[in-house]
Amino acid sequence: MDGNLLTESRNLITRRGEVTFPAYLPVTTFGKKYPLDQLIRPYLPRLARGVMVSYYYAKQMSLELMPKVPIFVDSGGFVSLFKDVKVCTKNRLGIIEIAGDSGVEVIHPKEVLELQEAIADVGFTLDFPIPPSMPLQDAKKRQKLTIANAHWALENRRRRDLPLYACIQAWDAQSARTCVKEYVQCGFEGIAIGGLVPRSRNLELVLAIVEAVREEIGELPLHVLGLGHPAMVRRLFSVGVDSVDSSSYVKYAVDGKLWSDSQFQLTNPSPTDRLNLALYNLAIATGQTLPLSLTEKMFQFVRDKAKVCN
C-alpha cells in the first residue's frame, strides 16, 4: 500500500476518515435478526470512531444503511465453530463449507476479499478459530490455513487504499509467535488476534499471547477480536493493543444490564429501555459523551428504574 497509514499520533488512515487509537469498535449487524442494532445505528457516528461488521452481516448491508464512520469488516470465520460447518482445504487455501437445507454454502478467501474491497474501510483475512479443547494436530492445520489465507489476500488485494489486517489464531504465546512471524515484513497494515473469547477467563494466557504478538510486530497496529468488556479492554490497551471490537455493550442491554453498575438489572426491558442501556454502555466503552438531552434522559431513566428494581 502506498503511504503510511499511521501518523505520529497513531491514527489509522482509511478512505472514510481517521481512526484514532486506542479505539473501541462496536459490533453492529444488518438484516432483521437483531432489530436493536437498527435503533442504535444512528448514534454510532457520535459514539464510535469506527464499527465492526462481520462478513455474514456485511453481505446484507445496503449503501444507504452504511454508518458514516470507518467500517471494519472481519471474515466471519467464527462460523467454522458451528454445527454442520467444516473447514476444508482447496488449492492450499482454507475454505468454510456450511451445510444447509438448500445445499452447501462455501466461504472462500476470494469472496471475503471481494466484499471487503466493495464496502469496507479496513479488512481482515479469513481465519479459523481454534477452540481450547481442539487436538493439537487439528489446531496446527487451522493455523496453517489461516496463514495461507492471509498471504493470498495480501497478494490478491486490488484496492490499494484498503488496510488489510492479517489474522492470528493460536493456543498459547509460542504458537502466536509462530503465526505472527509469518506476517511481519510482508506488507500487512495491521495484525489481528482472534480466538481469545473462549480463553477470556484465563487473563494470564490472553495477556501472554497479546504481549508475544506485540513484541514481534513492532509498531504495526494490533487489534483483538471479540473482547470488549471495559475491564478487559483496559488491560489489553495497557499491554499494547490498539483496538478491540465487541457486541457486549448491546448484549448487556438486551439483558437489562449496565456496565457501570453491576447491581443494576431490569426485568423484561422494553425496546426503549434496551436502546438507552446500549447507548449508555457504548458511551462508557468508547469514552465518548452522549448528547446532553440524551444524557439527562439516561440519568433520569437509571434513577427511575433503580427505584423500581429496589
C-alpha positions in Angstrom: 0.0 0.0 0.0 1.2 3.4 -0.9 1.9 5.7 2.1 2.0 5.1 5.8 -1.4 4.5 7.5 -0.1 5.5 10.9 0.6 9.1 11.8 2.8 10.1 14.8 -0.3 10.1 17.0 -1.0 6.5 15.9 -4.0 7.2 13.7 -5.1 4.6 11.1 -5.9 6.3 7.8 -8.9 5.0 5.9 -10.8 6.3 2.9 -13.7 7.2 5.3 -11.6 9.0 7.8 -9.0 8.5 10.5 -9.4 6.1 13.4 -7.5 7.4 16.5 -6.0 4.7 18.7 -6.8 3.3 21.2 -10.2 2.5 19.7 -13.2 0.5 20.8 -15.2 -0.6 17.8 -18.8 -1.6 18.5 -20.1 -4.6 16.5 -23.2 -3.9 14.5 -25.3 -6.1 12.3 -27.6 -5.7 9.3 -30.7 -7.6 8.4 -33.7 -8.4 10.6 -32.2 -10.8 13.1 -31.1 -8.1 15.6 -33.5 -5.1 15.4 -31.9 -3.3 18.3 -28.8 -2.7 16.2 -31.0 -0.7 13.8 -32.1 1.6 16.6 -28.5 2.1 17.8 -27.0 2.8 14.4 -27.9 6.5 14.0 -25.9 7.2 17.2 -22.7 5.4 16.2 -21.0 8.3 14.5 -21.4 10.2 17.8 -20.1 7.4 20.0 -17.6 5.4 18.0 -14.5 6.0 15.8 -15.4 3.1 13.7 -17.6 0.0 13.6 -17.0 -3.7 13.1 -19.3 -5.8 10.8 -18.9 -9.5 10.3 -18.8 -10.8 6.7 -22.2 -12.5 7.0 -24.0 -9.3 8.1 -21.9 -7.1 5.8 -23.4 -9.0 2.8 -26.8 -7.6 3.9 -25.7 -4.0 4.2 -27.0 -1.6 1.6 -25.3 1.7 0.7 -28.0 3.9 2.4 -27.5 2.0 5.7 -23.7 2.3 5.8 -22.6 4.1 9.0 -20.9 7.4 8.5 -17.7 6.1 10.2 -14.9 3.8 9.1 -16.3 0.3 8.6 -14.1 -2.7 9.6 -15.2 -6.0 8.0 -14.0 -9.2 9.5 -14.0 -12.6 7.7 -16.8 -14.2 9.7 -14.5 -17.2 10.3 -16.2 -17.8 13.7 -18.9 -19.7 11.9 -16.4 -22.5 11.5 -17.2 -23.4 15.1 -20.8 -24.0 14.4 -22.6 -27.3 13.9 -22.7 -28.7 10.4 -19.8 -26.5 9.3 -16.5 -27.8 8.0 -13.1 -26.2 7.4 -11.7 -27.7 4.2 -8.6 -27.2 2.1 -8.8 -26.1 -1.6 -5.8 -25.3 -3.6 -3.8 -24.9 -0.4 -6.2 -22.3 1.0 -8.7 -22.7 3.8 -12.5 -22.5 3.0 -15.6 -23.0 5.0 -18.4 -25.3 4.0 -21.8 -24.7 5.6 -24.4 -27.4 5.2 -28.0 -26.1 4.8 -31.4 -27.1 3.6 -30.7 -25.7 0.2 -27.2 -27.2 -0.2 -23.7 -26.3 0.9 -22.6 -22.7 1.2 -18.9 -22.1 0.6 -16.9 -19.2 2.1 -13.7 -18.7 0.2 -11.0 -16.1 0.8 -11.8 -14.6 -2.6 -15.4 -13.9 -1.6 -14.4 -12.3 1.6 -11.8 -10.1 0.0 -14.2 -9.0 -2.8 -16.8 -7.9 -0.3 -14.3 -6.1 1.8 -13.0 -4.2 -1.3 -16.5 -3.3 -2.2 -17.7 -1.8 1.1 -15.0 -1.9 3.8 -12.6 0.7 5.0 -10.5 -2.0 6.8 -10.4 -5.7 6.0 -9.4 -8.8 8.0 -8.2 -12.1 6.4 -10.2 -15.3 6.6 -9.2 -17.2 9.7 -10.3 -20.3 11.6 -10.7 -20.0 15.4 -9.1 -22.8 17.5 -11.2 -23.9 20.5 -9.2 -24.6 23.7 -10.3 -28.3 23.5 -9.2 -28.9 19.9 -6.5 -31.6 19.4 -3.1 -30.2 18.6 -3.0 -31.7 15.1 -6.2 -30.0 14.1 -5.2 -26.7 15.7 -2.0 -26.7 13.7 -4.0 -27.3 10.5 -6.3 -24.4 11.2 -3.4 -22.1 11.9 -1.6 -23.2 8.7 -4.7 -22.4 6.6 -5.2 -19.1 8.4 -1.7 -18.1 7.4 -2.2 -19.2 3.8 -5.4 -17.2 3.5 -3.7 -14.1 4.8 -0.9 -14.2 2.3 -3.4 -15.0 -0.5 -5.4 -11.9 0.4 -2.4 -9.7 0.5 -1.2 -10.9 -2.9 -4.6 -10.5 -4.5 -5.8 -7.2 -3.0 -6.7 -4.7 -5.7 -7.8 -1.7 -3.6 -4.6 0.0 -2.6 -6.5 2.1 0.0 -7.8 -0.9 1.9 -5.8 -1.5 5.1 -5.5 -5.3 5.5 -5.1 -6.9 8.9 -3.6 -10.4 9.0 -5.4 -12.7 11.5 -3.6 -14.8 14.1 -5.1 -18.0 15.5 -3.1 -19.6 18.3 -3.4 -21.5 21.5 -0.5 -20.1 23.6 2.2 -17.5 23.4 4.6 -19.6 21.4 2.1 -20.6 18.8 1.1 -16.9 18.5 4.8 -16.1 17.8 5.0 -18.8 15.2 2.0 -17.4 13.4 2.9 -13.7 13.5 6.4 -14.4 12.3 4.8 -15.4 9.0 3.3 -11.9 8.7 6.0 -9.4 9.8 7.7 -7.5 7.0 5.2 -8.8 4.4 3.2 -5.6 3.9 0.2 -6.0 6.1 -1.2 -2.8 7.6 -2.1 -4.4 10.9 -2.4 -7.7 12.9 -5.5 -9.1 14.5 -5.7 -11.7 17.2 -8.7 -14.0 17.1 -9.8 -16.9 19.2 -9.4 -15.3 22.6 -13.1 -15.1 23.6 -13.2 -18.8 24.9 -9.9 -18.1 26.7 -11.0 -14.8 28.2 -11.3 -16.2 31.8 -7.6 -17.0 31.6 -6.3 -13.5 31.8 -2.7 -14.5 32.2 -2.9 -16.6 28.9 -4.7 -13.8 27.0 -2.1 -11.2 28.0 0.8 -13.5 27.3 -0.5 -14.1 23.7 -1.0 -10.4 23.2 2.4 -9.4 24.6 4.1 -12.0 22.4 2.5 -10.7 19.3 3.2 -7.0 20.2 6.9 -7.9 20.7 7.1 -9.4 17.2 5.2 -6.7 15.2 6.9 -3.5 16.5 4.7 -0.5 15.8 2.1 -2.2 13.5 -1.5 -1.7 14.6 -2.7 -4.5 16.8 -6.4 -5.5 17.0 -8.0 -8.0 19.3 -11.2 -9.6 18.0 -14.3 -10.1 20.2 -13.1 -8.9 23.7 -14.9 -5.8 24.7 -15.8 -5.6 28.4 -14.3 -2.4 29.8 -12.2 -4.1 32.5 -10.7 -6.4 29.9 -10.2 -3.6 27.4 -8.2 -1.5 29.9 -5.8 -4.4 30.4 -5.5 -5.0 26.6 -4.7 -1.3 25.9 -2.2 -1.3 28.8 -0.1 -4.1 27.0 -0.1 -2.5 23.6 -3.4 -3.3 21.9 -4.6 -0.5 19.6 -8.2 -1.5 19.0 -10.8 -4.0 20.0 -14.3 -4.9 18.9 -17.3 -6.3 20.7 -21.1 -6.6 20.8 -21.0 -6.9 24.7 -22.4 -3.3 25.0 -25.6 -4.4 23.3 -25.8 -7.9 24.8 -25.7 -6.4 28.3 -28.5 -4.0 27.3 -30.6 -6.9 25.9 -30.3 -8.5 29.4 -31.2 -5.2 31.1 -27.7 -4.6 32.4 -25.4 -1.6 32.8 -21.6 -1.9 32.7 -21.2 0.9 35.2 -23.4 -0.7 37.9 -23.2 -4.5 38.5 -26.3 -4.3 40.8 -28.5 -2.8 38.1 -30.8 -5.2 36.5 -34.1 -4.7 34.6 -36.6 -7.5 34.2 -38.2 -7.7 30.8 -36.7 -4.4 29.5 -38.7 -2.7 26.7 -37.0 -1.9 23.3 -36.6 1.7 24.5 -35.0 0.5 27.8 -32.6 -1.6 25.8 -31.7 1.3 23.5 -31.0 3.6 26.4 -28.9 0.9 28.1 -26.9 0.1 24.9 -26.1 3.7 24.3 -25.0 4.3 27.9 -22.8 1.1 27.8 -21.3 2.2 24.5 -20.5 5.7 25.8 -18.7 4.1 28.7 -16.7 1.8 26.4 -15.7 4.4 23.9 -15.1 7.2 26.4 -17.5 9.5 24.4 -20.3 11.6 25.8 -23.9 11.3 24.9 -25.8 14.4 23.6 -26.8 16.4 26.7 -30.6 15.8 26.2 -29.9 12.1 26.0 -27.6 12.1 29.0 -30.2 13.8 31.2 -32.8 11.4 30.0 -30.5 8.5 30.7 -29.7 9.6 34.2 -33.4 10.0 34.9 -34.0 6.6 33.4 -31.5 4.9 35.6 -32.8 6.6 38.7 -36.4 5.7 37.9 -35.6 2.1 37.1 -33.3 1.7 40.1 -36.3 2.7 42.3 -38.3 0.0 40.7 -35.6 -2.6 41.0 -35.2 -1.8 44.7 
